[in-house]
Amino acid sequence: MMPLVAILALAAGTFAFRVAGPMARHQVELPPRVEQLLSAAAVVLLVALASTSALMVGQQFAGLARPAGVLVAGVLAVRRAPFPVIVVAAAATTAVLRLLGVA
């Protein structure tokens, strides 16, 4: 019963934050510099998350196959390839390298 209460409390808090954001947007005016910094911070956090996920498994290095697949996906994304092509190419790169023994 306790996990259900915790889940409901977190769901209510999340909903409250999501509703409060648009409502407070008209009442709080951020300087343009702060908005630029927040935008940059979001990009930095996304890159940090992606690089950590690409390079690590738990506390250890993931090997070279996974970062190679992520690199292929990044190159294809920059070239604006269709999403399914990006996913298949990244997975194929990783699979082939692992098949060849590159961990």
N, C-alpha and C positions, 0 to 999 in steps of 0.2 A: 504494500500500500504506500509506503514511503517513497519509492521511486516514482510512482504515479503523481504524487503531490509535487515532487521536485520537477518533473516534466511539465506539469500544468503551470507551476510558478514560472519556470523559464519561458514557456510559451507565452504567458501573459506579459512578462517583461519584454520579450522580443516584440510582441505586437504593440506594446505601449511605445517603445522606441521608434518603431516604424511609423506609427501614426504621429508621434510628436515631431519627427523630422520635417515633414511638409508643413505642419501647422506652425512651427517655429521659424521656418524659412523666411516668412514675410515679416517677422518681428525682429529678427536678428540680422544685421547687415555686416558681413565680413569684409575687411579691406581686400582689394584685389591681390595684394602680395600674399595674404594668408590663404586665399583661394588657390593661388598658384602653388604654394607650398603644400597644401593638402592634396592637390592633384599629383604633385611629384611624389609625395609620401605614399600615395596609393600605388603608384608605379613601382616604387622601390620595394614595397612589401610584396607585391605580386612577383617581381623578379626574384626576391629572396626565397619565397615559397617555391617557385618553380625550380630554382637552382638546387635548393636543398632536396627536393623530391627527386630531381634528376640524378644527383650525385651520391645520395646516401640511402642505405637500407638500414634502418635502425640507427646504430652508432657506427656503422662501418661503411666504407666506400663501396659503391654499387658495382664497380668494375667499369670497363671502357665501353661495353656494348650499349648500356642504357644512355650515357651521355652522347654517344654517337647517334643514336636514334633521335634524341632530343635535338641535336644539331641539325639533322636532316629535316626534322619537322619545322625548326625555326627558319631554315633557308627556304623551304617551300612556302611557309606562311608569309615571309617577306615578299616572295614572288607572287603572292596571291593565288596559290593553287587552291582548288576546291578542298573543303575540309575532309571528305572521305579519302581523297588522294593523300593528304598529309598524314592521316592516321595510319593508312595501310603502308605507306612508305616508311614511316618511323618504326612501325612494328616489324616490317620485313627486314629493315636494316638491323634492328636489334636481334631478331631471330637468326639471321644469317651469321652475324658476328658470333653469337653464342654457339651456333652449330659448328663454326670453324674453331671454337675453343677460346675465343677472346672473351674472357669473363667480364 
